[in-house]
Amino acid sequence: MISIITLISVILLMLGSFFFIAGSIGLNRLPDVYTRLHATTKCDTLGQSLILLGVMMYEGMTFTSLKILIIAGFLLIANPTGAHALAKGAYLSGVIPCENTEPDEYRDLCAEVDDDLAA
Amino acid sequence: MGLPVKRKKDLVAVSLTFVALYLYWVVLSGILDVVHLSLGILSALLVAYFFSDLLMQRTGRGYVSATITRVFRFVPYLFWLLCQIVRANIDVVKIILDPKLPISPCIIKFDPGLSGDVPLTLLANSITLTPGTLTLDIGSERSYYVHCLTQHHGEELLAGEMHLRVGAVFGGDDA
Protein backbone atom coordinates (compact mmCIF):
# COMPACT_ATOMS: atom_id res chain seq x y z
CA MET A 1 0.00 0.00 0.00
CA ILE A 2 2.73 2.44 0.99
CA SER A 3 4.79 1.42 -2.01
CA ILE A 4 1.92 2.36 -4.38
CA ILE A 5 1.75 5.87 -2.86
CA THR A 6 5.53 6.18 -3.17
CA LEU A 7 5.30 5.06 -6.79
CA ILE A 8 2.62 7.69 -7.57
CA SER A 9 4.66 10.43 -5.90
CA VAL A 10 7.78 9.42 -7.83
CA ILE A 11 5.81 9.52 -11.10
CA LEU A 12 4.48 12.99 -10.19
CA LEU A 13 8.01 14.20 -9.36
CA MET A 14 9.30 12.87 -12.68
CA LEU A 15 6.47 14.53 -14.63
CA GLY A 16 7.16 17.81 -12.81
CA SER A 17 10.85 17.60 -13.61
CA PHE A 18 9.97 16.89 -17.24
CA PHE A 19 7.98 20.13 -17.47
CA PHE A 20 10.84 22.04 -15.83
CA ILE A 21 13.30 20.61 -18.36
CA ALA A 22 10.93 21.44 -21.24
CA GLY A 23 10.62 24.99 -19.91
CA SER A 24 14.39 25.35 -19.76
CA ILE A 25 14.76 24.05 -23.32
CA GLY A 26 12.15 26.59 -24.38
CA LEU A 27 14.09 29.35 -22.62
CA ASN A 28 17.06 28.55 -24.82
CA ARG A 29 15.21 27.99 -28.09
CA LEU A 30 12.62 30.77 -28.24
CA PRO A 31 13.55 34.07 -29.89
CA ASP A 32 12.55 36.95 -27.59
CA VAL A 33 11.67 37.97 -24.03
CA TYR A 34 7.92 37.49 -24.39
CA THR A 35 7.99 34.03 -25.90
CA ARG A 36 10.62 33.00 -23.38
CA LEU A 37 8.32 34.13 -20.57
CA HIS A 38 5.74 31.72 -21.97
CA ALA A 39 8.16 28.84 -21.70
CA THR A 40 9.58 29.57 -18.26
CA THR A 41 6.59 30.80 -16.29
CA LYS A 42 4.06 28.40 -17.75
CA CYS A 43 5.91 25.14 -17.76
CA ASP A 44 7.17 25.97 -14.30
CA THR A 45 3.63 26.49 -13.05
CA LEU A 46 2.64 22.95 -13.91
CA GLY A 47 6.10 21.62 -13.05
CA GLN A 48 6.08 23.03 -9.54
CA SER A 49 2.44 22.02 -8.99
CA LEU A 50 3.23 18.42 -9.93
CA ILE A 51 6.39 18.35 -7.81
CA LEU A 52 4.61 19.81 -4.78
CA LEU A 53 1.75 17.33 -5.34
CA GLY A 54 4.28 14.52 -5.42
CA VAL A 55 5.85 15.73 -2.17
CA MET A 56 2.36 15.95 -0.64
CA MET A 57 1.59 12.36 -1.65
CA TYR A 58 4.85 11.23 -0.13
CA GLU A 59 4.23 13.15 3.08
CA GLY A 60 0.67 11.87 3.57
CA MET A 61 -2.12 13.60 5.47
CA THR A 62 -0.17 15.88 7.81
CA PHE A 63 0.03 19.59 8.55
CA THR A 64 3.14 19.71 6.40
CA SER A 65 1.26 18.65 3.27
CA LEU A 66 -1.45 21.23 4.02
CA LYS A 67 1.30 23.85 4.18
CA ILE A 68 2.65 22.60 0.85
CA LEU A 69 -0.85 22.96 -0.62
CA ILE A 70 -0.92 26.59 0.59
CA ILE A 71 2.53 27.18 -0.97
CA ALA A 72 1.24 25.77 -4.28
CA GLY A 73 -1.73 28.14 -4.10
CA PHE A 74 0.49 31.16 -3.49
CA LEU A 75 2.78 30.19 -6.36
CA LEU A 76 -0.25 29.97 -8.65
CA ILE A 77 -1.05 33.59 -7.71
CA ALA A 78 2.53 34.92 -7.68
CA ASN A 79 3.72 33.29 -10.90
CA PRO A 80 1.35 34.97 -13.39
CA THR A 81 1.60 38.28 -11.53
CA GLY A 82 5.38 38.21 -11.87
CA ALA A 83 5.18 37.20 -15.54
CA HIS A 84 2.76 40.06 -16.20
CA ALA A 85 5.00 42.58 -14.45
CA LEU A 86 8.10 41.36 -16.34
CA ALA A 87 6.37 41.46 -19.74
CA LYS A 88 4.87 44.92 -19.24
CA GLY A 89 8.11 46.27 -17.81
CA ALA A 90 10.08 44.87 -20.73
CA TYR A 91 7.66 46.31 -23.30
CA LEU A 92 7.53 49.76 -21.74
CA SER A 93 11.31 49.98 -21.44
CA GLY A 94 11.57 49.36 -25.17
CA VAL A 95 12.32 45.66 -25.61
CA ILE A 96 11.02 45.01 -29.11
CA PRO A 97 9.21 41.72 -29.78
CA CYS A 98 10.74 39.44 -32.40
CA GLU A 99 10.18 40.29 -36.06
CA ASN A 100 7.29 38.05 -36.94
CA THR A 101 5.10 39.24 -34.04
CA GLU A 102 2.00 40.15 -35.99
CA PRO A 103 -0.40 41.79 -35.25
CA ASP A 104 0.98 43.90 -32.39
CA GLU A 105 -1.97 45.88 -31.11
CA TYR A 106 -0.15 46.96 -27.95
CA ARG A 107 2.37 48.92 -30.05
CA ASP A 108 -0.50 50.99 -31.44
CA LEU A 109 -1.72 51.77 -27.93
CA CYS A 110 1.77 52.77 -26.77
CA ALA A 111 2.16 54.96 -29.87
CA GLU A 112 -1.13 56.69 -29.09
CA VAL A 113 -0.04 57.34 -25.50
CA ASP A 114 3.30 58.74 -26.74
CA ASP A 115 1.47 61.06 -29.13
CA ASP A 116 -0.75 62.28 -26.32
CA LEU A 117 2.25 62.98 -24.13
CA ALA A 118 4.03 64.81 -26.94
CA ALA A 119 0.97 66.98 -27.68
CA MET B 1 -12.31 56.75 -1.60
CA GLY B 2 -11.94 60.03 0.33
CA LEU B 3 -11.86 60.07 4.09
CA PRO B 4 -12.29 56.73 5.82
CA VAL B 5 -15.81 56.40 7.08
CA LYS B 6 -16.23 54.95 10.53
CA ARG B 7 -18.66 52.12 10.11
CA LYS B 8 -20.27 49.74 12.51
CA LYS B 9 -18.57 46.34 12.49
CA ASP B 10 -20.68 43.55 11.07
CA LEU B 11 -20.62 40.70 13.57
CA VAL B 12 -21.21 37.98 10.94
CA ALA B 13 -18.41 39.27 8.72
CA VAL B 14 -16.00 39.51 11.65
CA SER B 15 -16.78 35.98 12.87
CA LEU B 16 -16.41 34.44 9.40
CA THR B 17 -13.09 36.24 8.91
CA PHE B 18 -12.04 35.00 12.34
CA VAL B 19 -12.86 31.38 11.44
CA ALA B 20 -10.90 31.61 8.17
CA LEU B 21 -7.89 33.24 9.83
CA TYR B 22 -7.91 30.84 12.76
CA LEU B 23 -7.98 27.75 10.50
CA TYR B 24 -5.06 29.26 8.62
CA TRP B 25 -3.19 29.84 11.87
CA VAL B 26 -3.73 26.24 13.01
CA VAL B 27 -2.49 24.86 9.68
CA LEU B 28 0.58 27.08 9.66
CA SER B 29 1.54 26.54 13.31
CA GLY B 30 0.76 22.82 13.35
CA ILE B 31 1.24 22.72 17.14
CA LEU B 32 -1.92 21.86 19.04
CA ASP B 33 -1.13 22.91 22.61
CA VAL B 34 -2.90 25.50 24.76
CA VAL B 35 -0.35 28.29 24.31
CA HIS B 36 -0.34 28.22 20.52
CA LEU B 37 -4.09 27.75 20.14
CA SER B 38 -4.92 30.63 22.50
CA LEU B 39 -2.32 32.92 20.92
CA GLY B 40 -3.97 32.10 17.58
CA ILE B 41 -7.40 33.03 18.92
CA LEU B 42 -6.02 36.35 20.20
CA SER B 43 -4.26 37.37 17.00
CA ALA B 44 -7.01 36.11 14.68
CA LEU B 45 -9.58 38.07 16.69
CA LEU B 46 -7.52 41.27 16.50
CA VAL B 47 -6.95 40.99 12.75
CA ALA B 48 -10.53 39.90 12.05
CA TYR B 49 -11.92 42.86 14.01
CA PHE B 50 -9.86 45.47 12.19
CA PHE B 51 -9.63 44.02 8.71
CA SER B 52 -12.79 42.01 8.06
CA ASP B 53 -13.72 44.67 5.47
CA LEU B 54 -10.82 43.55 3.30
CA LEU B 55 -11.99 39.95 3.00
CA MET B 56 -15.68 40.76 2.77
CA GLN B 57 -15.94 43.93 0.75
CA ARG B 58 -19.07 45.92 1.49
CA THR B 59 -20.82 46.06 -1.82
CA GLY B 60 -24.29 46.69 -0.54
CA ARG B 61 -26.97 44.68 1.16
CA GLY B 62 -26.17 41.01 1.79
CA TYR B 63 -22.50 41.30 0.95
CA VAL B 64 -21.52 38.51 3.34
CA SER B 65 -23.69 35.93 1.63
CA ALA B 66 -22.52 37.25 -1.75
CA THR B 67 -18.91 36.56 -0.74
CA ILE B 68 -19.76 33.02 0.41
CA THR B 69 -21.66 32.33 -2.82
CA ARG B 70 -18.65 33.48 -4.79
CA VAL B 71 -16.33 31.17 -2.89
CA PHE B 72 -18.60 28.22 -3.67
CA ARG B 73 -18.84 29.19 -7.34
CA PHE B 74 -15.07 29.70 -7.46
CA VAL B 75 -14.25 26.08 -6.58
CA PRO B 76 -15.62 24.51 -9.81
CA TYR B 77 -13.99 27.32 -11.78
CA LEU B 78 -10.66 26.45 -10.14
CA PHE B 79 -10.97 22.80 -11.21
CA TRP B 80 -11.89 23.84 -14.75
CA LEU B 81 -8.89 26.18 -14.81
CA LEU B 82 -6.53 23.42 -13.60
CA CYS B 83 -7.75 21.15 -16.42
CA GLN B 84 -7.15 23.98 -18.91
CA ILE B 85 -3.64 24.55 -17.51
CA VAL B 86 -2.70 20.88 -17.90
CA ARG B 87 -4.17 20.65 -21.42
CA ALA B 88 -2.49 23.85 -22.63
CA ASN B 89 0.82 23.02 -20.95
CA ILE B 90 1.10 19.82 -22.97
CA ASP B 91 0.29 21.91 -26.05
CA VAL B 92 3.11 24.39 -25.31
CA VAL B 93 5.61 21.63 -24.51
CA LYS B 94 4.83 20.09 -27.91
CA ILE B 95 5.59 23.42 -29.60
CA ILE B 96 8.83 23.91 -27.65
CA LEU B 97 10.12 20.41 -28.35
CA ASP B 98 9.13 20.53 -32.03
CA PRO B 99 12.32 20.75 -34.14
CA LYS B 100 10.71 23.32 -36.46
CA LEU B 101 9.58 25.52 -33.49
CA PRO B 102 6.21 26.45 -35.04
CA ILE B 103 5.54 29.75 -33.26
CA SER B 104 3.75 32.80 -34.65
CA PRO B 105 3.68 35.31 -31.77
CA CYS B 106 1.12 38.08 -31.77
CA ILE B 107 -0.26 40.68 -29.37
CA ILE B 108 -4.02 40.93 -29.58
CA LYS B 109 -6.61 43.13 -27.97
CA PHE B 110 -9.28 41.26 -26.05
CA ASP B 111 -12.38 42.80 -24.60
CA PRO B 112 -13.87 40.54 -21.93
CA GLY B 113 -16.76 42.82 -21.03
CA LEU B 114 -16.12 42.51 -17.30
CA SER B 115 -15.92 45.19 -14.66
CA GLY B 116 -14.65 45.37 -11.10
CA ASP B 117 -11.13 44.91 -9.81
CA VAL B 118 -11.42 41.34 -8.55
CA PRO B 119 -12.93 39.78 -11.72
CA LEU B 120 -10.45 41.65 -13.92
CA THR B 121 -7.49 40.47 -11.83
CA LEU B 122 -8.78 36.91 -11.70
CA LEU B 123 -9.23 36.80 -15.47
CA ALA B 124 -5.84 38.38 -16.17
CA ASN B 125 -4.10 35.85 -13.93
CA SER B 126 -6.11 32.98 -15.42
CA ILE B 127 -5.11 34.03 -18.94
CA THR B 128 -1.48 34.21 -17.89
CA LEU B 129 -1.66 30.86 -16.10
CA THR B 130 -2.99 29.17 -19.21
CA PRO B 131 0.11 28.53 -21.30
CA GLY B 132 0.29 30.15 -24.70
CA THR B 133 -1.27 33.41 -23.55
CA LEU B 134 0.28 36.17 -21.42
CA THR B 135 -1.53 39.29 -20.28
CA LEU B 136 0.60 42.37 -20.95
CA ASP B 137 -1.63 45.18 -19.82
CA ILE B 138 -5.19 46.27 -19.16
CA GLY B 139 -5.84 49.28 -21.31
CA SER B 140 -8.55 51.88 -21.23
CA GLU B 141 -12.13 50.57 -21.49
CA ARG B 142 -10.97 47.48 -19.61
CA SER B 143 -9.61 45.61 -22.59
CA TYR B 144 -6.67 43.25 -22.25
CA TYR B 145 -3.54 43.21 -24.36
CA VAL B 146 -2.54 39.57 -24.58
CA HIS B 147 0.68 38.16 -25.98
CA CYS B 148 0.04 34.81 -27.65
CA LEU B 149 2.64 32.22 -28.52
CA THR B 150 0.84 31.25 -31.73
CA GLN B 151 -2.05 32.77 -33.70
CA HIS B 152 -4.00 29.65 -32.81
CA HIS B 153 -3.81 30.45 -29.07
CA GLY B 154 -5.14 33.94 -29.72
CA GLU B 155 -8.10 32.61 -31.69
CA GLU B 156 -8.79 30.11 -28.94
CA LEU B 157 -8.81 32.87 -26.32
CA LEU B 158 -11.15 35.08 -28.34
CA ALA B 159 -13.51 32.18 -29.01
CA GLY B 160 -13.07 30.72 -25.54
CA GLU B 161 -15.39 30.69 -22.58
CA MET B 162 -12.93 31.78 -19.87
CA HIS B 163 -14.27 35.31 -19.50
CA LEU B 164 -17.83 33.99 -19.43
CA ARG B 165 -16.90 31.59 -16.63
CA VAL B 166 -15.21 34.35 -14.62
CA GLY B 167 -18.31 36.47 -15.14
CA ALA B 168 -20.45 33.61 -13.89
CA VAL B 169 -18.36 33.30 -10.70
CA PHE B 170 -19.08 36.91 -9.84
CA GLY B 171 -22.69 36.67 -10.94
CA GLY B 172 -22.63 39.90 -12.90
CA ASP B 173 -22.29 42.12 -9.83
CA ASP B 174 -19.36 44.48 -9.52
CA ALA B 175 -16.95 43.74 -6.73
Boltz contact constraints between the chains, C-beta under 6 A:
constraints:
  - contact:
      token1: [A, 22]
      token2: [B, 93]
      max_distance: 6.0
  - contact:
      token1: [A, 22]
      token2: [B, 96]
      max_distance: 6.0
  - contact:
      token1: [A, 25]
      token2: [B, 96]
      max_distance: 6.0
  - contact:
      token1: [A, 26]
      token2: [B, 96]
      max_distance: 6.0
  - contact:
      token1: [A, 34]
      token2: [B, 147]
      max_distance: 6.0
  - contact:
      token1: [A, 35]
      token2: [B, 105]
      max_distance: 6.0
  - contact:
      token1: [A, 37]
      token2: [B, 134]
      max_distance: 6.0
  - contact:
      token1: [A, 38]
      token2: [B, 149]
      max_distance: 6.0
  - contact:
      token1: [A, 39]
      token2: [B, 96]
      max_distance: 6.0
  - contact:
      token1: [A, 42]
      token2: [B, 92]
      max_distance: 6.0
  - contact:
      token1: [A, 42]
      token2: [B, 131]
      max_distance: 6.0
  - contact:
      token1: [A, 46]
      token2: [B, 89]
      max_distance: 6.0
  - contact:
      token1: [A, 63]
      token2: [B, 30]
      max_distance: 6.0
  - contact:
      token1: [A, 66]
      token2: [B, 27]
      max_distance: 6.0
  - contact:
      token1: [A, 80]
      token2: [B, 125]
      max_distance: 6.0
  - contact:
      token1: [A, 80]
      token2: [B, 128]
      max_distance: 6.0
  - contact:
      token1: [A, 80]
      token2: [B, 129]
      max_distance: 6.0
  - contact:
      token1: [A, 83]
      token2: [B, 128]
      max_distance: 6.0
  - contact:
      token1: [A, 84]
      token2: [B, 128]
      max_distance: 6.0
  - contact:
      token1: [A, 84]
      token2: [B, 135]
      max_distance: 6.0
  - contact:
      token1: [A, 87]
      token2: [B, 134]
      max_distance: 6.0
  - contact:
      token1: [A, 87]
      token2: [B, 136]
      max_distance: 6.0
  - contact:
      token1: [A, 88]
      token2: [B, 136]
      max_distance: 6.0
  - contact:
      token1: [A, 88]
      token2: [B, 137]
      max_distance: 6.0
  - contact:
      token1: [A, 101]
      token2: [B, 105]
      max_distance: 6.0
  - contact:
      token1: [A, 102]
      token2: [B, 106]
      max_distance: 6.0
  - contact:
      token1: [A, 103]
      token2: [B, 106]
      max_distance: 6.0
  - contact:
      token1: [A, 104]
      token2: [B, 107]
      max_distance: 6.0
  - contact:
      token1: [A, 105]
      token2: [B, 107]
      max_distance: 6.0
  - contact:
      token1: [A, 105]
      token2: [B, 108]
      max_distance: 6.0
  - contact:
      token1: [A, 105]
      token2: [B, 109]
      max_distance: 6.0
  - contact:
      token1: [A, 106]
      token2: [B, 107]
      max_distance: 6.0
  - contact:
      token1: [A, 106]
      token2: [B, 136]
      max_distance: 6.0
  - contact:
      token1: [A, 106]
      token2: [B, 145]
      max_distance: 6.0
  - contact:
      token1: [A, 109]
      token2: [B, 139]
      max_distance: 6.0
